[in-house]
Amino acid sequence: MLPTVERPGSGRRSGGPYETPPPARPRGPRPSAPPPPPYRGRRQRPWKKIVLTVLAVWVLFLVAVPVYAWSRIDKVDATPSGSRPDDQPGTTYLLVGSDSREGLTRKQQLAYGVGKAEGRRTDTIMLLHTGSGPNMLMSIPRDSLVDVPGYGTTKINAAYAFGGPDLLVKTIEQNTGIRVDDYVEIGFAGFINAVDAVGGVQICPQQRMKDKLANLDIKKGCQEADGTVALGYARSRHTSGLGDIDRARHQREVVSAVGDKAVSPWTVINPVRYWRLAMAGSDSLAVGEDTGMIATMRFAYAMTRVNGKNGLTCGVPIADLAVHWDSDRARRLFRFVKEDKTADIPKPLCRPSGLRNG
């Protein structure tokens, strides 16, 4: 037997060999362990997942539609050879409305009053400048008498007929000193489809217009017009003493009206309208080979901001109805564009008709 040493707290009796017995447990049922606390994580809400899925699909749709429309657009050579004006601040687009009948059936040609002419001509020539100041949309009457490189003094739209987009760009650059950065061309079908895609536009003729050549018969005053009527209104030049000058004004009016409606929230909310507007010009739209998708989208957005306080609409300053340019006023207006100072253009230089008092 070895001697034992009492440990502190062992409960042994002092000097005794036995330990103190443990206290008796109380009788009765043994208490159960408390239940675990309930899980308080967030409940999954099915409607949230549905909303997020719908938004994701909608964003994908908004992106995919213009990408698909872009894949259907033709590219043309619109970059002239030889010397050109140096790079200038801001961006200047050349918008050409060609009289191309491509995409129109014979029945449509008769309905729209466009006939079946051969060759290539331009019914609309506009410069759109964007930059630090308000956007400026300037019409160049197609009958303007200018120097066409290689062909002498003739109507400016002959440049397109003689040499296509690149000669037209070269002619404009040499006669204005303004560098054309991007080129956009649309045919009759695209014009009509764009108007119809936004549900028609409001036009405000200042007199009754009856023009068999444009298949047009409308009353005086503001009224709604579908694509067919809007095309006739933009093409007619036989109902006014100003001829081609008034036609250019009507063209800017229709283009601005389409832009105003295209930028409304309803265009994005309504998938049918969004689709139709994106596809409107894709079959009859052409852009320069150097004009990319982003530049084209910027052009489309800029066209929605060319009226009222957001922009300026002008005609090239002209000296007479034979469409000779007013060299002094035109040179001053072109300088403002070249220097990207559209906010400083005085009203006498930016007239709807281009005439000094018009």
Long-range contacts (C-beta under 8 A, 24 or more apart in sequence): 61-271, 62-268, 62-274, 65-274, 65-275, 65-278, 66-278, 66-293, 66-297, 67-293, 68-278, 69-278, 69-279, 69-282, 70-282, 70-293, 70-296, 72-279, 72-282, 72-283, 73-281, 73-282, 73-285, 73-286, 73-287, 73-296, 74-285, 74-286, 74-287, 75-286, 75-287, 75-288, 75-289, 76-164, 76-165, 76-183, 76-185, 76-286, 76-287, 76-288, 76-289, 77-164, 77-165, 77-166, 77-288, 77-289, 78-165, 78-166, 78-168, 78-169, 78-180, 78-183, 78-288, 78-289, 78-290, 78-291, 79-166, 79-169, 79-288, 79-289, 79-290, 80-166, 80-167, 80-169, 80-170, 80-173, 81-166, 81-170, 82-170, 84-170, 84-173, 84-179, 85-173, 85-177, 85-178, 85-179, 85-338, 86-179, 87-179, 88-178, 88-179, 88-338, 88-339, 88-340, 89-131, 89-132, 89-339, 89-340, 90-129, 90-130, 90-131, 90-132, 90-337, 90-340, 91-129, 91-130, 91-131, 91-181, 91-182, 91-295, 91-298, 92-127, 92-128, 92-129, 92-130, 92-178, 92-179, 92-180, 92-181, 92-182, 92-337, 93-127, 93-128, 93-129, 93-130, 93-180, 93-181, 93-182, 93-183, 93-184, 93-299, 93-302, 94-125, 94-126, 94-127, 94-168, 94-169, 94-172, 94-180, 94-182, 94-183, 94-184, 95-124, 95-125, 95-126, 95-127, 95-128, 95-184, 95-185, 95-186, 95-299, 96-122, 96-124, 96-125, 96-126, 96-160, 96-165, 96-168, 96-183, 96-184, 96-185, 96-186, 97-122, 97-123, 97-124, 97-125, 97-185, 97-186, 97-187, 97-191, 97-234, 97-251, 98-122, 98-123, 98-160, 98-185, 98-186, 98-187, 99-123, 99-187, 99-188, 100-187, 100-188, 100-284, 101-187, 101-188, 102-187, 102-189, 102-284, 103-187, 103-189, 103-190, 103-283, 103-284, 104-188, 104-189, 108-189, 111-215, 111-228, 112-188, 112-192, 112-215, 112-228, 112-231, 112-232, 113-212, 113-213, 113-214, 113-215, 113-216, 113-232, 113-235, 114-188, 114-231, 114-235, 119-161, 120-160, 120-161, 120-164, 121-157, 121-160, 121-161, 122-157, 122-160, 122-168, 123-234, 123-235, 123-251, 124-234, 124-248, 124-251, 125-156, 125-157, 125-168, 125-172, 126-251, 126-252, 126-255, 127-172, 127-176, 127-178, 127-180, 127-337, 128-299, 128-302, 128-303, 128-306, 129-178, 129-337, 129-340, 129-342, 130-298, 130-302, 131-340, 131-342, 132-340, 132-341, 132-343, 133-340, 133-341, 133-342, 133-343, 133-344, 134-305, 134-309, 134-310, 134-311, 134-312, 134-342, 134-343, 135-302, 135-305, 135-306, 135-310, 135-311, 135-312, 135-342, 136-306, 136-311, 136-312, 136-313, 136-314, 136-337, 136-342, 136-345, 136-350, 137-252, 137-255, 137-256, 137-303, 137-306, 137-311, 137-312, 137-313, 137-314, 138-313, 138-314, 138-315, 138-316, 138-333, 138-337, 139-248, 139-249, 139-251, 139-252, 139-313, 139-314, 139-315, 139-316, 139-354, 140-172, 140-248, 140-316, 141-244, 141-245, 141-247, 141-248, 141-315, 141-316, 141-318, 141-323, 141-354, 142-244, 143-243, 143-244, 143-323, 144-316, 144-318, 144-323, 144-325, 145-322, 145-323, 145-324, 145-325, 146-171, 146-175, 146-325, 147-171, 147-174, 147-175, 149-174, 165-286, 165-288, 175-325, 176-330, 176-334, 176-337, 177-334, 177-335, 177-338, 178-334, 178-337, 178-338, 179-338, 181-295, 182-287, 182-288, 182-290, 182-291, 182-295, 182-296, 182-299, 183-287, 183-288, 183-291, 184-285, 184-286, 184-287, 184-288, 184-291, 184-296, 184-299, 185-285, 185-286, 185-287, 186-281, 186-284, 186-285, 186-286, 187-284, 187-285, 188-231, 188-284, 189-283, 189-284, 190-280, 190-281, 190-282, 190-283, 190-284, 190-285, 191-227, 191-230, 191-231, 191-234, 191-281, 192-227, 192-228, 192-230, 192-231, 193-227, 193-276, 193-279, 193-280, 193-281, 193-283, 193-284, 194-227, 194-258, 194-277, 194-280, 194-281, 195-225, 195-226, 195-227, 195-230, 195-231, 195-254, 195-258, 196-226, 196-227, 196-276, 196-280, 197-273, 197-276, 197-277, 197-279, 197-280, 198-258, 198-261, 198-262, 198-267, 198-273, 198-277, 199-261, 199-273, 200-224, 200-225, 200-226, 200-227, 200-230, 201-225, 201-230, 201-254, 201-257, 201-258, 201-261, 202-257, 203-229, 203-230, 203-233, 203-250, 203-253, 203-254, 203-257, 204-253, 205-233, 205-250, 207-239, 207-240, 208-239, 209-233, 209-236, 209-239, 210-239, 211-236, 211-238, 211-239, 213-238, 214-238, 230-254, 241-321, 242-321, 242-353, 242-358, 243-321, 244-323, 245-315, 245-318, 245-321, 245-323, 245-353, 245-354, 245-355, 245-358, 246-353, 248-315, 248-354, 249-315, 249-352, 249-353, 252-306, 252-313, 252-352, 255-303, 255-306, 256-306, 256-307, 256-313, 258-303, 259-303, 259-304, 259-305, 259-306, 259-307, 260-304, 260-307, 262-300, 262-303, 262-304, 263-301, 263-304, 263-305, 312-342, 312-345, 312-350, 313-350, 313-352, 314-345, 314-349, 314-350, 314-351, 314-352, 314-354, 315-351, 315-352, 315-353, 315-354, 315-355, 316-354, 317-349, 317-351, 317-354, 317-356, 318-353, 318-354, 318-355, 326-354, 326-356, 329-356
